[in-house]
Amino acid sequence: MTNMTLQVEGMSCGHCVNSIEGALKAIGVVGKVNLTKNTVDVSFDENQVDLEAVKEAIEEQGYDVE
């Protein structure tokens, strides 16, 4: 399993948390949003999902991954 923290811009509310965590769950990634730090902690199996797919799932929800 790969664990990392991604910096994500544009999050501000509970809806943001739900949309990001839901999008990640849909591709098999465990994600935990921290609105205070503007981060998302992710955990995923690189044999199943690559980092680009994780970033794309977040970006498709309208947020910027740095």
NORMO-V346625 format. One record per residue. N is the residue number from 0. RES is the residue in one letter. PSI is psi as a letter, one per 40 degrees, with the letter a starting at -180 (none if undefined). OMEGA is omega in whole degrees, 0 to 359 (NA if undefined). D_FIRST is the distance of its C-alpha to the first C-alpha in Angstrom with 2 decimals. Layout:
N/RES/PSI/OMEGA/D_FIRST
N/RES/PSI/OMEGA/D_FIRST
This chain:
0/M/i/176/0.00
1/T/h/177/3.76
2/N/h/178/6.51
3/M/i/178/10.02
4/T/h/179/13.51
5/L/h/174/15.71
6/Q/h/183/19.47
7/V/h/180/21.14
8/E/i/174/24.93
9/G/e/180/27.19
10/M/h/181/25.77
11/S/e/188/28.52
12/C/a/180/28.52
13/G/d/177/27.08
14/H/d/178/27.35
15/C/d/180/25.06
16/V/d/182/22.42
17/N/d/183/22.85
18/S/d/180/22.89
19/I/d/181/19.72
20/E/d/178/17.68
21/G/d/179/19.34
22/A/d/179/18.70
23/L/d/179/14.95
24/K/d/181/14.99
25/A/d/179/17.14
26/I/e/176/14.61
27/G/f/181/11.78
28/V/h/174/10.22
29/V/h/180/10.64
30/G/i/178/12.99
31/K/h/183/15.40
32/V/h/172/18.46
33/N/h/182/20.60
34/L/d/182/24.01
35/T/d/182/25.59
36/K/e/185/23.31
37/N/f/180/22.75
38/T/i/172/18.98
39/V/h/174/16.04
40/D/h/182/12.87
41/V/i/177/10.02
42/S/h/183/6.53
43/F/i/177/5.44
44/D/h/182/4.64
45/E/e/175/6.86
46/N/e/181/8.87
47/Q/d/185/9.99
48/V/h/177/10.45
49/D/i/184/11.27
50/L/d/180/11.99
51/E/d/178/15.62
52/A/d/177/15.26
53/V/d/179/13.67
54/K/d/180/16.62
55/E/d/179/19.04
56/A/d/178/18.32
57/I/d/182/19.23
58/E/d/178/22.14
59/E/e/177/23.52
60/Q/e/175/24.09
61/G/e/182/26.31
62/Y/i/180/24.35
63/D/h/177/23.90
64/V/h/179/20.59
65/E/none/NA/21.38
